[in-house]
Amino acid sequence: MYVLTGINKFVGLFLDSMRMMGRGRIWFLLLLNFLINLLVLYSHYRFQSPVFYGVIHAWTNLFDPGHAVAFTHYPGHMLLLPYFNGWAKFFVSTVIEGAILGGIAVTFFDAWIDAGKRARHTIGSALWLWLQLTLGWLLINGLILLVNVQLPSLMQGFLYGSPNRMRAFKFLMLPGIYIIITALFYFALPYAAIHRTNIFRAAGHSLKLFFSRPITCLFLAVFILAVPVLISIALGEQDSIIEKFRPELVYWLLLLGLITDIFVNFFWMGTAARVLAEEE
C-alpha cells in the first residue's frame, strides 16, 4: 500500500508538471541553458574553426596537455570529445545552471500558489542567492562526479578479472548511487531558490522530505535520470562506437544528451516546486 501511494504521488506530480508546458518563461530559461551548453559542445566539435580554435586550444592544453594533442587529430578528436566537453560543460554549468534552474523552480512555484510579484533583489542579495544555488548544484553534481571518478579506482581490485562484476558495477551499482544522491537532495536547489535561504537549510529540508516520502523521491530520481544514464553508458563505449559506426555518432549522442536535459530539468524543477507548493 505504501509503495502504491508513492507511485500515485509520483504520477500526480508528473501530470501537474505537464500542465505547465505552456509557460513561456520556463522554456526561455530552459532554452537559454541549452544554447549555452550547445555552444560549449559545438565549439569542441568544430574546434578547427577560427572562431573557436584559440579558446579550445588554450583550454585543452591548460586542462590536460597530455591529451590535448590527440584531441586535434581524427578520430582521436571524437574519442576525447566527451572528456574535454564534459569537463568544460561542468565548469560552465557550475557558474550558470544553478541560477537558471532556480529561476525555473520559482516560476513553477509562483504559478501554483498564485503569488504576486516578489520583492526585487539587491545586487548583494542576488549574488548571495546565486552562491547558494551554485552550491546546491555542486552538491548534487559534485557528489555524482566524485563517485564517477573515484569509485572505479577504489573498487579496481574487486572488479579486476571479473566481467560480471564489472557489468554489475557499471549498469547497476553506479546508476543506483546516482539515483540515491539525486533522491536525497532532489529539493535542495529549488527550496533554496524559492525561499531564498542558504543551501544548508535547503539540503536539510530536502533530506526531511526524502525520509517522509522515500518511494516518491526515488521514483522521481529514476524518472529524470533514466535517459541521461543510458546516454552516459553509451558514451562510455566510444571506442566501440568509433570502430563499428561513424565517429561523429559520439557528437550526436552528446547533442541528444543536451536535448534530454531540457526535459529532465523541466520535470525536476516542476515536480520539486509542486511538492514545495503543497507545503504552503
C-alpha positions in Angstrom: 0.0 0.0 0.0 2.8 2.4 0.9 4.6 1.7 -2.4 1.3 2.2 -4.3 0.8 5.6 -2.6 4.3 6.7 -3.5 3.7 5.7 -7.2 0.4 7.5 -7.3 2.0 10.6 -5.8 4.8 10.4 -8.4 2.3 10.2 -11.3 0.3 13.1 -9.9 3.4 15.3 -9.7 4.3 14.4 -13.3 0.9 15.3 -14.6 0.8 18.6 -12.6 4.2 19.5 -14.2 2.9 18.7 -17.7 0.1 21.2 -17.2 2.7 23.9 -17.0 4.1 23.2 -20.5 2.7 26.5 -21.8 4.7 28.7 -19.5 7.0 30.8 -21.8 9.4 32.0 -19.1 10.2 28.4 -18.2 11.0 27.5 -21.8 13.0 30.7 -22.2 15.3 29.6 -19.3 15.5 26.0 -20.4 16.4 27.0 -23.9 19.0 29.6 -22.6 20.7 26.8 -20.7 20.5 24.5 -23.7 22.0 27.1 -26.1 24.9 27.8 -23.7 25.7 24.1 -23.4 25.3 23.7 -27.2 27.8 26.4 -27.8 30.3 24.6 -25.5 29.7 21.3 -27.3 29.8 22.8 -30.8 33.0 24.8 -30.1 34.7 21.5 -29.1 33.2 19.7 -32.1 34.3 22.4 -34.6 37.4 23.4 -32.8 39.3 23.9 -36.1 37.1 27.0 -36.8 39.0 30.3 -36.4 36.1 31.4 -34.1 36.8 28.6 -31.6 40.3 27.4 -32.2 42.2 29.8 -29.9 39.9 29.3 -26.9 39.7 25.5 -27.3 43.4 25.1 -27.9 44.2 27.1 -24.8 41.6 25.3 -22.7 42.6 21.7 -23.7 46.3 22.4 -23.3 45.7 24.1 -19.9 43.4 21.3 -18.6 45.2 18.2 -19.9 48.2 18.8 -22.1 48.9 15.1 -22.3 45.7 14.5 -24.3 45.4 17.9 -26.0 47.5 16.9 -29.0 45.4 13.7 -29.6 42.2 15.8 -29.4 43.4 17.7 -32.5 43.7 14.6 -34.7 40.9 12.5 -36.2 39.5 10.1 -34.9 41.1 10.9 -31.5 39.1 14.1 -31.6 35.9 12.1 -31.3 37.4 9.7 -28.8 38.2 12.6 -26.5 35.2 14.8 -27.2 33.1 13.5 -24.3 36.1 14.0 -21.9 37.0 17.6 -22.8 33.4 18.8 -23.5 32.2 17.1 -20.3 34.7 19.0 -18.1 34.1 22.3 -19.9 30.3 21.8 -19.5 30.8 21.0 -15.8 32.7 24.2 -15.2 30.3 26.4 -17.2 27.3 24.9 -15.6 28.8 25.4 -12.2 28.6 29.1 -12.8 25.2 29.4 -14.5 23.0 26.4 -14.2 22.1 26.6 -10.6 20.7 30.1 -11.1 18.8 29.1 -14.2 17.2 26.1 -12.5 16.4 28.2 -9.5 14.6 30.7 -11.8 12.6 27.8 -13.3 11.6 26.5 -9.9 10.5 29.9 -8.8 8.3 30.3 -11.9 6.6 26.9 -11.3 6.1 27.7 -7.6 4.7 31.2 -8.1 2.2 29.9 -10.7 0.9 27.2 -8.3 0.5 29.4 -5.3 -0.8 32.4 -7.4 1.9 34.6 -5.9 2.2 38.3 -6.7 5.4 39.9 -7.7 8.3 39.1 -5.4 10.4 41.8 -3.8 13.3 42.8 -6.0 16.8 41.6 -5.3 19.5 44.0 -4.4 22.9 43.3 -6.1 24.1 41.9 -2.8 21.1 39.6 -2.2 21.2 38.4 -5.8 24.9 37.5 -5.6 24.2 35.7 -2.2 21.4 33.7 -3.7 23.5 32.9 -6.8 26.2 31.5 -4.5 23.6 29.3 -2.7 22.2 28.0 -5.9 25.7 27.3 -7.2 26.5 25.3 -4.1 23.2 23.5 -4.4 24.0 22.5 -8.0 27.5 21.4 -6.9 26.1 19.4 -4.0 24.4 17.0 -6.4 26.6 17.1 -9.4 29.8 17.2 -7.5 28.9 14.2 -5.4 27.9 12.3 -8.6 31.2 13.3 -10.3 33.2 12.3 -7.2 31.6 8.9 -7.3 32.1 8.5 -11.0 35.8 9.5 -10.8 36.9 7.8 -7.6 34.8 4.7 -7.0 36.0 2.7 -10.0 39.6 3.1 -8.9 38.7 2.3 -5.3 37.0 -0.9 -6.4 39.5 -1.9 -9.0 40.9 -4.8 -7.1 37.4 -6.2 -6.6 36.3 -5.7 -10.2 39.6 -6.8 -11.9 39.3 -10.0 -13.9 35.5 -10.4 -13.4 33.4 -9.2 -16.4 30.2 -10.0 -14.5 31.2 -7.8 -11.6 32.3 -5.0 -14.0 28.9 -5.1 -15.8 27.0 -5.1 -12.4 29.1 -2.2 -11.3 28.6 -0.2 -14.5 24.9 -0.9 -15.1 23.6 -1.3 -11.6 25.8 0.0 -8.8 26.8 3.3 -10.3 23.3 4.3 -11.6 21.9 3.2 -8.2 24.3 5.6 -6.4 23.4 8.4 -8.8 19.7 7.8 -8.1 20.1 7.8 -4.3 22.2 11.0 -4.3 19.6 12.8 -6.5 16.7 11.5 -4.5 18.3 12.7 -1.2 18.9 16.2 -2.5 16.1 16.4 -5.0 14.5 19.5 -3.4 17.7 21.3 -2.2 18.2 23.6 -5.1 14.6 24.6 -5.7 14.0 25.1 -2.0 16.9 27.5 -1.8 15.6 29.4 -4.8 12.0 29.6 -3.7 12.6 30.5 -0.1 15.8 32.5 -0.7 17.6 30.6 2.0 21.1 29.1 2.4 21.9 25.7 0.9 22.5 24.0 4.3 18.9 24.7 5.4 17.7 23.7 1.9 19.6 20.4 1.9 18.3 19.6 5.4 14.7 20.2 4.2 15.3 18.0 1.2 16.5 15.2 3.4 13.4 15.6 5.6 11.2 15.3 2.5 13.1 12.3 1.3 12.7 10.4 4.6 9.0 11.3 4.8 8.3 10.0 1.2 11.3 7.9 0.0 9.3 5.9 -2.6 8.1 9.1 -4.4 11.6 10.6 -4.3 13.3 7.5 -5.6 10.7 7.3 -8.5 11.3 10.9 -9.3 15.1 10.4 -9.4 14.8 7.3 -11.5 12.5 9.1 -13.9 14.7 12.1 -14.5 18.0 10.1 -14.6 16.9 7.1 -16.8 17.7 8.5 -20.2 20.8 10.6 -19.2 22.3 7.5 -17.5 21.7 5.4 -20.7 23.3 8.1 -22.8 26.3 8.2 -20.4 26.7 4.5 -20.6 26.6 4.6 -24.4 29.2 7.4 -24.4 31.4 5.2 -22.2 31.7 2.9 -25.1 33.0 5.5 -27.5 35.8 3.1 -28.6 33.2 0.7 -30.0 31.2 3.5 -31.5 34.2 4.8 -33.4 35.3 1.3 -34.5 31.9 -0.1 -35.5 30.0 3.1 -36.6 30.7 6.6 -37.6 32.9 8.5 -35.2 30.6 11.5 -35.5 27.9 9.5 -33.7 29.7 10.5 -30.4 28.8 14.1 -31.1 25.2 13.3 -31.9 24.9 11.3 -28.6 26.3 14.3 -26.7 23.8 16.5 -28.5 21.0 14.1 -27.6 22.1 14.4 -24.0 21.7 18.2 -24.2 18.2 17.9 -25.6 17.3 15.3 -23.0 18.5 17.8 -20.3 15.8 20.2 -21.3 13.0 17.8 -20.3 15.0 16.5 -17.3 15.3 20.0 -15.9 11.7 20.8 -16.7 10.3 17.9 -14.7 12.9 18.1 -12.0 12.1 21.7 -11.1 8.4 21.2 -11.9 7.8 18.2 -9.6 10.0 19.6 -6.8 8.3 23.0 -6.9 4.9 21.3 -6.8 5.8 19.4 -3.6 7.1 22.6 -2.1 3.9 24.5 -3.1 1.8 21.9 -1.4 3.6 22.7 1.9 2.3 26.3 1.8 
